[in-house]
Amino acid sequence: MFDSHVAVLLEQAVALVNVLTDGEARGRPYAAPRGAELPAAIEGAVPHVAASLPRSVDAAQADYFVGAARRMREVFRAMQDGDVDAAAVTVNDLLRDTGARPRLDRTGGEPWQMHFHGPDDSFAAGVNAGSATALALAVGGGLAGRLGVCRADRCDRVYVDTSRNAARQFCSTACQNRTKAAAFRARRG
């Protein structure tokens, strides 16, 4: 399974994709926040990570987050389609564009921690560098099949499968239950 730090960064990638990209969620159209709503949405998707980065999101950084989230969605779609090559190309582009690089940092009296951004990177670049690195570790580390897109009707939210048997198919129990109820209704007929 994933190292705990990588798991947190993958969940961060999931949150960014699901919050910042349009599509469908739980059977309904989903419109991602725009304009003045973006900074709060980004803060909500990235609540506890990247503590060493200045947490300010201006319009340029918000656009950066949205663009990175759209590209991360491409990685999840490629993995859902079994196209590891396409996922790898997109991840490599994200790594390059975010300037991701491993680095040990210490904040205050805390222990050393692995970060994937430089000390002077923007909040947007730093957060997305961590997400890109986690996706790279999944795609290149034999766990790419753990990245998925919800299989429920009218839902395209993404997820990371952390189950023991790698059998997850839905972004949430709500989508799983909605799908099971529809199948039950279809059988009864």
N, C-alpha and C positions, 0 to 999 in steps of 0.2 A: 504494500500500500504506500501511500504518499507520506513523506516526512511531515510532521505537524506544521512546519513553517510553509512548506509547499502547499499543503492542504488549505491553509488560510489564504494564500495568494490565489489559489484556484477558485476558492469561494468568492474572493474579491472580483476575479475576472467574470464569474457567473453573475454576480450582482451588477457589475457595470454593464454587461451585455443586456441583461434582462431589464434594467432600468432605463438605459440610454438608447435602445433601439426600438423602432416601431415594429409592429407585427400583430400577433394575436396572443392573448393570455387567458387561459382558463375558459376558452369558448367565446371570448369577446375581443373585438378589436382593441389594440393597445397603441396609444399615441405617447411616445416618449416626451418628457418635459422639454420645453424650449425656452429660450430667452432668459428672463429673470428667474424662472423656476429651476434652471439647471444647477446652479451652485448648491442649493439645498438638496437636490436629488443626488448629486455626486457625493456630498457629505454623508448622506444616508447610506449610500452604497459602499463607502469606504470609512466606516466609523472608527476603527481602532488601529489600522495599519499605517505605516509610513509616519510614525510619530516624530521622526527626526527631520521631516520636511516641513517647510512653512505651509500652513494650511490656508491658502487663499486661492480662490478660483475666480479669475477675471474672465472676460468674454473669450479671449484667445485660448486660455487653458480649457475652458468649457468646450470649445470647438475641438480641441486636441483630444479630450476625453471621448467625445462623441465619435470622432473618426477612428480612434483606437478601438472603441467598443464595437463598431461596425466590422472592423477587420477581425477582431477576436471572434465575433459571431461566425465569420467565414471559416475559422478553424473548427468550431463545433460542427458546422454543417458538413465540412469536408470529412470529418471523422464519422459523422452519422452515415455518410455516403460511402465510407470505406476508402476514401481517397487520401491516404497518408501523405502522398507526395504534395498535393495541393495544400494540405495543412502545414507541412514543413516549410513550403515556400512562403506562406503567409506569416508563419511564426518567425522565420528568418528576417522577413521585412520588418516586422514589429520590433524584433531585437535590435536591428540596425537603427531604425527610426527613433527608438526610445533611448538609444545609447546604453542599453543594459550591460552591466558589468558587475561581477561579484566584488564585494568589498566588506570587510569587517569594520563595524562602527561601534562606538561606545557613547552612550548618551548619559551624562551625569555619572552617577556611581553604579549604573546598571552593568550587567555582564556584556561581553562582546556579542554582537548580533550580526548575522549575515544580512546584508542589503544588496540590492541589485541596481543601485543608482549612486551617483556621486553626491558629495556633501552640498554642492551648490546647485543641484538640479531643481527645477520647478516641481511643485506638487504633482502636476499632471504627468510630467516626464518620469518622475520617480515612481509613482503608483503604477503607471502603465508598464514601466520597465520590469517591475516585480511580477505583474500579471503575465507579461510576455515570457519571462523566464520560467515561470511555473508551467505555462502551456508548453514551452520547449522541453522541460523535464518530463512532462506527460507524454508528448508526442514522440520524443526521442528515447524515452526510458521504458518502453514496453507497456505503458499504461494508457495509451492513446484511446483504446476502446472504452475507457472510463468517461470520456467526454461525450455528451449526448444532447440531442434536441428532443423535446417532449414529443411523444408519439400519440398523444391525445388529439382528437379532432379539434381543429380551430385553436391550436396552441403551438407556438414555436419558441417557447422559452427554453433556455439551455440549463444543463445541470452537470455536476460531476458525480459519478457513481462511486460512492464509498462503501457500498455493501460488500459483504464477504464473497458472495457468489457472482458478483458483477451482472446482476439481472435487472437493474433499474431501467425503466422505460419512460418514466414520467417526471416532470419537473416538480410535482407536488402530490400530496395525497389527494388533494381536491381533484386534480386531473385524473388520477388513477381511479378514484371513486366515480367520477363522471363517466369514464369509459366503461367501467364495470356495470354501472346502472344502465347505460345505453345498450350494452350487450345483453343484459338480462331482459330489458324491454323487447329487444329484437327477437329473442328466443321465445318469449311468451306470446309474441305476436301478431 
